[in-house]
Amino acid sequence: MHPGHPGRRRAQRLPLTAARRRDTAGGGSLMTLGAHPIATAIHLKTFEASLAGVHIGVDWVSAQTARLHESDAARRSPAHGWIISEWENVETWANVVLGFSDGSRAVVTASFAMLENRRVQLGLSLQATS
């Protein structure tokens, strides 16, 4: 258990695995964790379009990635025990915004560096914006 946080376990120090290297994993948090919610958002919008008899597609994508385990904040953390830091050459955080042709947005955040085991978030803005 993590001291001061009953019921929470400390991040395990595991040997370097295939998921922590780009050449064997193909990518980091965006590919490993973010691909599924991105596909879900596109599927939901496609399903919505089929019900309405219209076409709704992705018009644009904006994305940012980072290696948060290398940030100054992570380095300052005492004992660095709350975050796995043995990543080789992949990003550990990604944020993607998909803009759909009907004006709606999907926001996906995927991270290996979030507290409380929250690794993936998907938000859909179903109100059209102008």
Residue pairs with C-beta under 8 A, 6 or more apart in sequence:
1 7
1 8
1 9
1 10
2 8
2 9
2 10
2 81
2 82
8 116
10 81
10 82
11 81
11 82
11 83
11 84
12 84
13 84
13 86
14 84
14 86
15 86
16 86
16 88
18 24
18 25
19 25
19 32
20 86
20 87
20 88
20 90
21 88
21 89
21 90
22 28
22 88
22 89
22 90
23 89
25 31
25 32
25 90
27 90
27 91
28 65
28 87
28 90
28 91
28 92
28 94
28 112
29 65
29 90
29 91
29 92
29 93
29 94
29 110
29 111
29 112
29 119
30 63
30 65
30 91
30 94
30 96
30 110
32 110
33 110
33 111
33 112
33 119
33 120
34 94
34 96
34 108
34 109
34 110
34 120
36 120
37 108
37 110
37 120
37 121
37 122
38 96
38 98
38 106
38 108
40 122
41 98
41 106
41 108
41 122
41 124
42 58
42 98
42 106
44 124
45 56
45 100
45 102
45 104
45 106
46 56
48 56
49 55
49 56
49 102
54 102
55 101
56 100
56 101
56 102
56 104
57 100
57 101
58 98
58 99
58 100
58 101
59 99
59 100
59 101
60 98
60 99
61 96
61 97
61 98
61 99
62 96
62 97
62 99
63 94
63 95
63 96
63 97
64 94
64 95
65 91
65 93
65 94
65 95
66 91
66 92
66 93
66 94
67 87
67 90
67 91
67 92
67 93
68 74
68 83
68 92
68 93
68 111
68 113
69 83
69 84
69 85
69 87
69 92
69 112
69 113
74 80
74 83
74 85
74 113
77 83
82 115
83 113
84 112
87 112
92 111
92 112
92 113
93 109
93 110
93 111
93 112
93 113
94 108
94 109
94 110
94 111
95 107
95 108
95 109
96 107
96 108
96 109
96 110
97 105
97 106
97 107
97 108
98 105
98 106
98 107
98 108
99 105
100 106
102 128
103 127
103 128
103 129
103 130
104 124
104 125
104 126
104 127
104 128
104 129
105 124
105 125
105 129
106 122
106 123
106 124
106 125
107 121
107 122
107 123
107 124
107 125
108 120
108 121
108 122
108 123
109 120
109 121
110 119
110 120
110 121
111 119
111 120
112 119
